[in-house]
Structure formats: C-alpha cells, structure tokens
Amino acid sequence: MIGRLSGVIAEKTPPQVLIDVAGVGYEVDVPMSTFFNLGPLGERAVLLTHLTVREDAHQLFGFLTHEERATFRQLIKISGVGPKMALGLLSGLSVSELAQAVSRQEAGRLTKVPGIGKKTAERLLLELKGKLGPDLALPATVANDTQADILQALVALGYSEKDAAAALKALPPDVGVSEGIKLALKKLS
C-alpha cells in the first residue's frame, strides 16, 4: 500500500525514524544498517517501505535498498519470524552476510544475532535455502579463506561483489591477502 516515502528526517530514535512528508509525519521502523546510513536531522531521505497491518496496529518498516526490503519480506514469510525479528536479523547481518550464512548453512552465524536461538537459526537456514538469490551469496570463485578475505576487503572498499569476484579470478591461486588486494585493485582500476 505505501511503497516509498520521500521526505525530511524529523526525528531519529533507534530503531525508529520520523519522516515528514509534506507535513505528515510517518513513524518508520528501520534496521540499524539503514538507520546509520540515513543523513542527519533535517536532511531529505527516501525509504522503500513495507506496511504491516495487524488487528491492533499498522506498522511501517523502511529500507534504503530493494535487497533489504525483499529480504525482509522473505524473512517475515517464515513461521515464527515476525517483523521485529526480521529487523533484528537485518540489523545484525547485511543482506550479503545473511545470504552467505544461508548458502553455507552456518547456524552459528545466525545465533550471534540477539533473539535468534539455535532452533530458529536452523529453521531460517532451511526455509531460506535457495530463496535469497544466487547473486547475493558468496561467489563460487572463492576457494579458500585468503580469497574470501580479499573479496571482503574489496567489497569494504566499495566495489560490488560481482566486480570483486571478477578481479579475484585473475589472481594467482597462491597469492597472499595483502598482495592479492594490491593486484585486484590494479585489475579494477
């Protein structure tokens, strides 16, 4: 129903922001990744939203990216996972980290998120397998920890996982992390 909000940030109180849209203030719950990437008070913001209508409340959830919103929607379809738990997951893990944990079936990674126990983590891994999109999971080109570290460093520097994975393919298999990052950066520039 409400798919996007564009307005001025009037208040920020974790995990909620108040967006003033033409004089109407919308209270929007956001994951911490979105909260920290929003600008300061008084700055314009655009949030993709998901409206949940319950018997006792209407709740609006906001996200900066389509991937976050799509993942949120996938999470709340799972039995026992409500909007608050889905926000907690997206606050504790990025979409790509969640996809990696699911593709590698790492329940321990999910249990590090507050409110996620072992049984819930196992249910999430089972229900989400193959549903978060292959492009979000760690590329198959990552053969070892060294390559994973190089890939993570390139993504942290702002390169897309696709570009970073392509640069990773050109590296010699026995390269160290620091040398691999240097070579990959040369390849990407």
Secondary structure, 3 states (H helix, E strand, C coil): CCCEEEEEEEEEECCEEEEEECCEEEEEECCHHHHHHCCCCCCEEEEEEEEEECCCCEEEEEECCHHHHHHHHHHHCCCCCCHHHHHHHHHHCCHHHHHHHHHHCCHHHHHCCCCCCHHHHHHHHHHHCCCCCCCCCCCCCCCCHHHHHHHHHHHHCCCCHHHHHHHHHCCCCCCCHHHHHHHHHHHHC
